[in-house]
Amino acid sequence: MNEEKKLTLQDFEQNSKQYTREVQTQSGENITFRPLLHSDLDRLTSFLENLSTDTRRLSTFDSYDKVTATELCNAINKYDKLRFVLESQSKEIVGLIEFTLDIPQNVIDKYITYGLKLNTEYTCRFGPTLADKYQDQGLGSLIFPYVVKIAKLLGRKHIILYGGVFADNTRAIKYYEKHRFRIAGKYNNDDGVENLDMILDI
Ligand SMILES: CC(C)(COP(=O)(O)OP(=O)(O)OC[C@H]1O[C@@H](n2cnc3c(N)ncnc32)[C@H](O)[C@@H]1OP(=O)(O)O)[C@@H](O)C(=O)NCCC(=O)NCCS
């Protein structure tokens, strides 16, 4: 992956093979990390439908069916979103990795209350979701170097979490801390649930 030129969403769609990488899990399975494609609709639908109640609480989507899968596929190369998937050897989608380039004003304001002035041109938001049976096996860590690479290719210097992380999601917090994210601040969401905002300088 060439890091010299700042890439656009179009580059990722047009040259998706160039941004595809393989990792091997502890159990020896090869997993492909690649941009989401329009042809992924049915497999993305299955991925969302199969997420457990626990995972749905930790990683929120509008719905867990073809409606949201269609929205995600229709958003390829549009808006401020860049999405990657993890594909198993049997060609199932087993993970969805989201990058969001625009930082909304309410997030900027929240970070100011933490004493941090986000440099929005250089910041992206990141949200990972793995299929239940692929969680807690080191897969998120295996792909993290590529997450950083993609953010750098987009010309970003800081990664923040999309929507923060529930304070009781100890595994995700451990994962982020292991990859050098630091806690920027804490807030309660509309349901009164405590969340952490975390940031990584890359
Ligand atoms: C968060 C997520 C992407 C992490 O990926 P992963 O492949 O499961 O993470 P890894 O296995 O690489 O690392 C997890 C670490 O947490 C540790 N861990 C596991 N369960 C834990 C727990 N209950 N409490 C604290 N640490 C825990 C693991 O031991 C590992 O640390 P180690 O490598 O030092 O042993 C993945 O678990 C996931 O998709 N979870 C469901 C959705 C979610 O929470 N998304 C994030 C929303 S903010």
PDBQT file of the ligand as one rigid body, heavy atoms in Angstrom, charges set to zero:
ROOT
HETATM    1  C1  LIG A 301     -14.100  -5.428  19.567  1.00  0.00    +0.000 C 
HETATM    2  C2  LIG A 301     -13.603  -6.411  18.538  1.00  0.00    +0.000 C 
HETATM    3  C3  LIG A 301     -13.525  -5.761  17.165  1.00  0.00    +0.000 C 
HETATM    4  C4  LIG A 301     -12.182  -6.852  18.949  1.00  0.00    +0.000 C 
HETATM    5  O1  LIG A 301     -11.694  -7.797  18.026  1.00  0.00    +0.000 OA
HETATM    6  P1  LIG A 301     -11.165  -9.215  18.595  1.00  0.00    +0.000 P 
HETATM    7  O2  LIG A 301     -10.609  -9.967  17.480  1.00  0.00    +0.000 OA
HETATM    8  O3  LIG A 301     -12.271  -9.854  19.380  1.00  0.00    +0.000 OA
HETATM    9  O4  LIG A 301     -10.031  -8.708  19.599  1.00  0.00    +0.000 OA
HETATM   10  P2  LIG A 301      -8.642  -9.399  19.929  1.00  0.00    +0.000 P 
HETATM   11  O5  LIG A 301      -8.884 -10.860  20.170  1.00  0.00    +0.000 OA
HETATM   12  O6  LIG A 301      -7.632  -9.031  18.908  1.00  0.00    +0.000 OA
HETATM   13  O7  LIG A 301      -8.264  -8.652  21.285  1.00  0.00    +0.000 OA
HETATM   14  C5  LIG A 301      -9.142  -8.670  22.368  1.00  0.00    +0.000 C 
HETATM   15  C6  LIG A 301      -8.354  -8.537  23.664  1.00  0.00    +0.000 C 
HETATM   16  O8  LIG A 301      -9.293  -8.410  24.744  1.00  0.00    +0.000 OA
HETATM   17  C7  LIG A 301      -9.077  -9.448  25.694  1.00  0.00    +0.000 C 
HETATM   18  N1  LIG A 301     -10.382  -9.785  26.231  1.00  0.00    +0.000 N 
HETATM   19  C8  LIG A 301     -11.268 -10.715  25.791  1.00  0.00    +0.000 A 
HETATM   20  N2  LIG A 301     -12.391 -10.674  26.542  1.00  0.00    +0.000 NA
HETATM   21  C9  LIG A 301     -12.198  -9.717  27.477  1.00  0.00    +0.000 A 
HETATM   22  C10 LIG A 301     -12.995  -9.187  28.528  1.00  0.00    +0.000 A 
HETATM   23  N3  LIG A 301     -14.228  -9.654  28.763  1.00  0.00    +0.000 N 
HETATM   24  N4  LIG A 301     -12.477  -8.178  29.264  1.00  0.00    +0.000 NA
HETATM   25  C11 LIG A 301     -11.250  -7.678  29.032  1.00  0.00    +0.000 A 
HETATM   26  N5  LIG A 301     -10.442  -8.132  28.047  1.00  0.00    +0.000 NA
HETATM   27  C12 LIG A 301     -10.924  -9.137  27.276  1.00  0.00    +0.000 A 
HETATM   28  C13 LIG A 301      -8.414 -10.563  24.916  1.00  0.00    +0.000 C 
HETATM   29  O9  LIG A 301      -7.672 -11.425  25.764  1.00  0.00    +0.000 OA
HETATM   30  C14 LIG A 301      -7.516  -9.748  23.977  1.00  0.00    +0.000 C 
HETATM   31  O10 LIG A 301      -6.368  -9.261  24.638  1.00  0.00    +0.000 OA
HETATM   32  P3  LIG A 301      -4.930 -10.005  24.483  1.00  0.00    +0.000 P 
HETATM   33  O11 LIG A 301      -4.642 -10.038  23.015  1.00  0.00    +0.000 OA
HETATM   34  O12 LIG A 301      -3.994  -9.152  25.259  1.00  0.00    +0.000 OA
HETATM   35  O13 LIG A 301      -5.112 -11.386  25.030  1.00  0.00    +0.000 OA
HETATM   36  C15 LIG A 301     -14.528  -7.675  18.454  1.00  0.00    +0.000 C 
HETATM   37  O14 LIG A 301     -14.453  -8.400  19.676  1.00  0.00    +0.000 OA
HETATM   38  C16 LIG A 301     -15.975  -7.363  18.157  1.00  0.00    +0.000 C 
HETATM   39  O15 LIG A 301     -16.358  -7.194  17.005  1.00  0.00    +0.000 OA
HETATM   40  N6  LIG A 301     -16.818  -7.294  19.236  1.00  0.00    +0.000 N 
HETATM   41  C17 LIG A 301     -18.266  -7.101  19.088  1.00  0.00    +0.000 C 
HETATM   42  C18 LIG A 301     -18.621  -5.719  18.559  1.00  0.00    +0.000 C 
HETATM   43  C19 LIG A 301     -17.921  -4.617  19.300  1.00  0.00    +0.000 C 
HETATM   44  O16 LIG A 301     -17.798  -4.604  20.516  1.00  0.00    +0.000 OA
HETATM   45  N7  LIG A 301     -17.441  -3.653  18.511  1.00  0.00    +0.000 N 
HETATM   46  C20 LIG A 301     -16.810  -2.454  19.051  1.00  0.00    +0.000 C 
HETATM   47  C21 LIG A 301     -17.849  -1.423  19.355  1.00  0.00    +0.000 C 
HETATM   48  S1  LIG A 301     -17.113   0.039  20.043  1.00  0.00    +0.000 SA
ENDROOT
TORSDOF 0
